[in-house]
Amino acid sequence: MKRIFALLLALAIVAFAIPAMAEQTEYTIIGGQSALSPGYQDNEVLNKLQEETGISINWNTMSDSLSEQVNIHIAGGDLPDAFMGVGFSNYELATYGEDGTFIDLTPYLNADVMPNLTAIFEEHPEIRAAITQADGCIYGLPAAEQMGTAGIGKEEDYSIFTIPQFSMINKAWLDDLGLEIPTTLDELHDVLVAFKENDMAAKMYGAAPGSTIPMSCGFDQWCWGQNIFYAGFGFTNWPNDVINDLVLQPDGTVNFVCDDDGYRAALTYFHDWYADGLIDVEMFSQDTTQLMSKCQQGWVGVSTWWYIEELMGEYSKDYVFLPVLNGPDGTHNVTVRTGGATNSGQLSITEACDDPTNLLKFFDKWYDGETVMQLQYGPIGVFFTGKDDKGMWLSITEEESQEKYGKGAGELKMTYEVAGPKLILSNYYNDYFYMEDRAIERLTDLYDSWMPYVDSAVVYPVDCVYTQDELDVIDRYKADFENTVAEQEGLWIKNGGPTDDEWESYKNTLTNNCGMDKLLEVYQAAYDRYAAAE
């Protein structure tokens, strides 16, 4: 009888524990906040979401010493229910997931608990792939701010980072010389020769004799490099956030362009331009301030930047975009780059949480477009003042913000902005609120002027996830590999080459000393997992 009673008592305790676990409604969260934020306890958007999901959150947020406090709590085992807005790396997520500090969220990523996020995963499987660790688990919710052409109503969505360099040419100089806009690299070469021989800066703008710089740019720079001109040789080796010179080919294999024959041909070709004084001798040493100064004094015929107006100043009316140019074989190939990363380091739930369900229902509301809009900028009625005739929310103007709140619109945003797993999709800028005017201009130019030259928009994802062994390989070889390639690229453009012997020696160095083959294996394996998780 005593055994039966004990068994019944134990069952009763278990039965009581299970409903109690499912009914957790109070949570503690440690996280980050803006330096201008007063904290989240009285944040009207967060409080409304808590009310809707029937939970209450004790916020312990800070702008200073966040990493230190997080480390203290994890090391001491004094865990909150969740960490928010910390920015954990994939390595940290994998480590804390493996030791049980962070729980796997996969069982909760379904239409019952997180319908908004689940719908996003269905439409954007790449987002789920980006937050899936090498062990197949998910230890953090996705966060990203996409800015693509879908946000300006275009059918295809290309990230604002897809082509970072827009080339431009002084059409007034062309017209004066009776020349057409070049369509090939050889034609551009002849135009640059004409610019130099006729000293167009002096002729057209009254600059000092000999001031004309036919073409100026930086070397392997983000939006102001020479890389767009390599398209005539089958590639564009943009600086990027994964590893320089890596491209994903349409068949799903990865490749480094820096040991391809087209790369060698490009450096040999452009050395002649450099040697003949057609490319600015300071391209390897100048910074953006120096480049802008030259352009805004009317000295430069051809350059690269995102905006003509910003680079060329008062002379911008004389410039037009220079199209992607065919190379000596009559073709071109623009290899595009990836957009901003999706990361999962902004919200992780710890083993201290008795039941994550209600908390995740709360965070699922963050994945509503109109809600995340307010979490990013501020509440409707504060930062967003009303809708236009298209149903789009309008932001407060600088003047309105100063008059009503005594602070600029940017400062107002930082006061109300909430750090955490915010996912702003490109289409939100077409469905809910507008992006800034310069971004609209940049994306319009990208879509209308540059994407028509792209044959394949396949790109290596910036948010592939790597195992610890793979990270060790990257850490060991990446810097040496990139530095060796860049150094040799610059030397060959300046000094000429490479000879057959130099080329073979260079390729052997990349493989035997710089781990090129090992890096390829890592990036291929990471991509294959990413593709399988989509």
N, C-alpha and C positions, 0 to 999 in steps of 0.2 A: 504493500500500500504506500509506504514511504517512497519507494522508487517511482511509483506511478505519479505521486504528488510532485516529486522533484522534476520528473519529466514534463509534466503539465506546466509547472512553474517556469521551466527553462523555455518551453515553447511560447509561453505567454510573454516572457521577456524578449525573445527574438521577434515575436509578432509586433510587440510595442516598439522595438527598436527600428524595425523596417518602416512603419508609418512615420515615425519621428524623423528618420533620415530623409524620407521623401518630402517632408514638410519644412525643411530648413528654409527660413526666410530672412535670416540676419547673417550678413557677411561682412568680413573685414578685408579691405583692399589697401595694399601699399603701392604707391606709384608716383609718377612724375606730374609736374604741372609747370605752366609758364611762370616766369619770374614776375609777371604782372597779374597773375591769377590770384584771387583771394581764397582759393581752395574750392572744393566741389560740394561742400556740405549744403550750400544754399544755391547751387546751380539749378535754375528752373527747368532746364531741359532734362538733366539727369534725375531730378526729383519727380518729374512727370513720368519718366520711364520706370522708375522704381514703383510709383503708385500703380501704374498699369500692370506690372508684373507681380505686385503684392510682396515686394521685398524691401528691406532697408539695408543700406550700406554704410558702414563706418569707414570714412575716407581718411587715410593717413598718407597725404601727398606732399611733395616738396619739390622745389626747383634746385636746391643745393644739396650736395652730399647724397644724392639718390643712390648711386652705385655703391657707396660705402655702407649705407644703411641696408640695402638689399643683401649685400654680402654678409653683414653681421647677422641678419635674421636667418639667412640660409645656413650659415656655418653653425649658428647656435641652436638650430632646430626650432626657432620661434617663428613659425610660419603663419602668414595670413591665409585667408582662403584663396586669394589670388594676387598676382603682381600685374600692374597695368602701366603702360607707358614707359617701361624700363628700357626697351630696345635690346633684348637678349639676342646674341648672335646664334646662328645655327649650331655652332659648336657648343655653346652653353645650353641651348635647348636639348641637344642630344645627350649631353652629360647629365643634366638634371632629370631628363626623362629616363635615362638608363638607371640612375640610382634611386628612382622613385620619388624624387622631390616634386616633379611635375607629373600630372596624370595624362594619360592618352585621351584626347578629346574625341577620337574617332567614333565611339559608341553614341555620342550625343549629336553628331553632325547628321541629323535626319530631319525630315519634314515635321515631325511632332515637336521636337525641341527647338530647332533652329530653321524654320521654314524660309526666312528671307535669305539666309546664307546658303541653304541647300539649293534654292532657285538660282542663285548666282553661280554656284558650282556647276549646275547643269548647263548654264549658258557659257560659262568660262571655266572649262575643266583645267586650263593651265594654272588657274589660281589655286585650286586644290593641289595640283602637282607641285607648285612652288612651296607649299607649306608642309609637304609630306617628307619626313626625315628618311634617312637611308634604311632605318629599321621598319618602315612602313607606318609608323605612328605619327600623330599630329599633336604637338605639345603647345601650340599657340595658335590663336585666331589670326586670320590674314589682315594685313594693313597695306595700303598703297594709295597713291594719288596718281591715277592715270590722267594723262592729258593727250588726247589723240584727236584725229580728224572726225571721229564720230561725234565729238563735242561741238562741231560746227556744222553738223547735219550731213556729212558725207557718208556715202554708202559703206565704204571700207574704213576700218579704224587703224590708222597708222600713228604710232607714237610721235610726239613732237621731237624726239631724239633720233628718229629713224635715219635722217640724213642731216648731220650736224653742220655741214659747210655748204653755203650758197655762194657760188662764184659770181662775180659781177665785172662789168667792163664799161669803160667810158665811151658811150655812144657818140657824144659830141666830138670826140677826137676821131672816131671812125668816120663820121659824116664829113668832117673837115678834110679828111684824106681820101674821101670817096671809096671807103672800104665797107664791106658787109660784116655783119656779126659772124664770127667764125663758127663753123660746125665741126671742125676737126682740129686736132692738136697741131698738125702741120700748118693749117691756116692761122691758128693763134700765134704760132711761132713767127710767121711773116708779119702779122699785125704788131707784135711786140717789137720786132726789128724796126718797123715803120715808126712806132711811138718813140723809140730811142733816137733814130736817125733824124727825126724831125723835131726832137726836143719839145714834145707837145705841151708839157707843163709850162715852159717858157712861152711858147707860141700862143697858147689859149688863155693862160691865166696870169701871164706876166711874172712868172717865177724866175728866179735867178737862172742864167744860162747853165745847162747841164744838170738841172734839178730833176729831170724826168726819171722816174723809176718805172720801167715798163710793167713789172709785176712784183708785188710784195705780199708777203704772208709770213706766218710762223712755220716752224718745222714740227710736224706731227702734233699740232695743237688742236684743241677741241673744235671750235667753230671757225678758226682762222689759220688752218694749216694748208698744206699743199696737196693733201690726200685726195681731194675730189678729182684732181687732174690725172690720177693713176687709173681712173675708170677706163681710159682708152687702152689699157694693157690688161684688162680683165678683172680688176679688183679695186677696192677702196679700203685701205687698212686704217680705219678710224681708230683713234684712241678710244678705249672703252673700259667698262667696269669689270670685265671678266679677266681677260689677258689680251694684250695687244697682238694684232695680226692673226687672231683666230677667227675662222668663219665656219658656219654650218652650211654644208652643201645641200642641194635639194633632195639628195638621196638619204639624208640623215647622218652622213658621216662628217666628222670634223676635220679641219685642215688648217695648217699654218701657211699663209700665202708667202711668207718671207723666204721660203726656199723654192718657190715656183719660178719657172722660166720667165713668166710675164713680169714678175717682180724685178728680176735681173735686167730685163729689157727696159723697164721703166726708169731705173736708176741710170742706166747708160744713156738713155734718151735725154733725160732732164739735166744731166751733167753738162751737155752741150749748151743748154739754155743758160745755165749758171756761169759757165766759162765765158760765154759771149756777153755777159752783163745784162741779160734779159730778166733774170730773177735777182731780187734784192740781195746784195752780198751780206746784209745783216739778218737774213731770215733765220739763221741759227741762234742768234743772240738777242734779238729784240723782244720786248714785251708788248702787251696790247696798247699801252700808253704811247709807245714810240710808233707803232703801226698807225694808230689813229691820228697822231700828229702829222705824219707824212701824208695820209689820205686827206685830212682836212685842210692841208695847205695846197692841195691840188696837184701833188707830185706823182700820184700813182695811177696807172692805167687800168690794171687788173688786180683784184684782191678777192678775199673770201671773208664772209661774216654772215650773221643771220639777217641783219637788216641793212639795207643800203643807206638809209637815212642816218643811222647811228654811226656808221663807219665813215661816211663821206661828208657829213655835215652840210655846209652850204652848197657844196658841189653835187649833192646827191641827185639833183634833177637831171644831171648829165649822164647818169649811170643806169644801166639795165642789167638784169640777170644774164649771165653767160650760160648757155645750156651745157649739159654734159656732152663732152666732145669725143668723137670717134678717134681711135688711135691709128697707127700706121697700117693696120690690117683692115680698117674700115668698120670696126665694131667697138662696142663699149660694154662694160658690165659694172653696175653699181651694187656692191655688196653692202646691204643696209646693216645698221646696228640696232641693238635692243633698246627698249624703253626703260622707264623707272622700275625698280625691283618691287616685287611683292614680298613682304617679310612677315614672319609670325612671331616676332619678339615683343609684341605690344600687349598681349594678354595671355597669361598662363595661369592655370589653376593648380594649386598645390595639393599634396596628400592630406593636408589639414582640413580640407573642405569635406564636410560630411556628405553632402550631396550637391553636385554642381548644376542640377537640372534647372532650378529657378534662376540661378545666376546666369546661366547660358541663355535662358529665355530673355533675360534682361539685355544681354549683349547682342542677341539676335536683332533686337530693335534698332541697334546701331547700323545695321545693314539695309535700312530703308533710306532711299535717296534724300528725302526731305529732312529726315532726322540727322543723318551724318552731315548734311549741309550746315545745320545749326551747331553741331558739335565741333565743326571745323572753324566756323566764323562767328557764330553768336545766334541768339534766339530770333525767331520771327517777332517783329515788333521792336527789336533793338537794332541788330545789324541789318536785317532784311525788313524793308519798310513797306512793301506791297508788291503786287504783281502787275506786269504790263499786259497789253492786249493779247499776248501770246501765252499767258499763264505762267510766265517765268518770274521768279522772285528777283526783285531789284535790291541791290546793296545800298547801304547808306553812303551818301557822298562825304567827302572830306569836310566840306563846309557844314553839312548837317550834323556830323559827328561832333565837330568842335562846338557848335552852338548848343547842342542838346546835352552833351556829356563832358564837354571841356577837354576832349582828347581827340586825336586824329583817328581815322578809320582803322589804320593798322594797329594802333594801341588798343582800340576798342576790341578788335579781333583777338588780340593776345590776352585781354582780360577775360574773355568768355571761352576761348578755345580750350578743348578738353583733349589731353593726351590719351592715346589708347588705340584700339584696333579699328581705325577708320579706313574704310575702303571707298574711295571716290572713283567711280567708273567714268570713262570718257563720255558716255551718253548722258550722265547727270548734267553736264554743261549744256545739253540740248533739251533736257526734260525738266530741269528744276531751276538752275541758276546759271548765270553767265560767267565765263572765264574772262580774264583781263584782256583788254584790246590788243596788246602786243602779242599775246599768245594766239589770238584769233588770226591776226595778220600772219604770224609765223606758220600756223597750220594751213592757212589758205595757200600761201606760197608753196609749202611742202607738197600739198595735194595737187595743186594745179600746175606748178612749174617743174617739179622735180620727180615725183613718183611716176609720171609717164615714162621716164628713162629707166625705171627699175624693172628688170625681167622677172626676178624672183624676190619676194619679201621674206623668204625663209631666213631666220636669224637665230643665233645661239642665245638661249634664255639667260638673262642676267641672274635669275633667281634659282638656278640649279642648286641642289643640296649635295654636299660632299661628305664622305665618311672621314673619320679622323685620319686614317692612313692616307687618303687622298689629299687632305689638307696638309699633311706632312710633306707630301711630294710637291705640292704647290708652293709651300713655304720654302722648301729647299731650292727650287729651281726657278721660280717665276721671275724674281728680280734680275738674276743673272741673264736669263733668256731675253727678257725685254731690253735690258741695257745693252747687251751684245748686238742685238738686231738694230736698235736705234743708232748706236754708235757707228756701226758699219754702214748703215743706210746714209747717214750724214756724210761720212768720209767719201763714199762713192759718188754722191752728188757733187761734192766740192772738188774732189781730186780726180775723178774718173775711174772707170773700171766697172765690174771686176773682170780680170783676165780669167781664163779657164782654170788656172791653178788656184787663183784667189777664191774663185767660186766654190771649188771642191773643198778647199781648206775651211772656208766659212761653213759649209754644210756639215762637215765633219765636226767642227767645233760645236755647232748647235746640238748635234746628236750626242756626242761623246762627253762634252763638258757642261752643256746647258740643259740636258735632260729633255730635249724636245720630244722624243718618242715617248718618254714616261709621262710628260704633260699631256700629250695627245691621248694616251690611254685613260688618264684620269678624266679629262673633259668628255671623252666619248662615253665612258661608263656612267658619269653623272647625267649626261644627256639621255642616255638610253633609259635610265631609271625615271627621269622626268617624263619622257614620252610615254612610258608604260603606265605612269600614274595618272595621265590625263584621261 
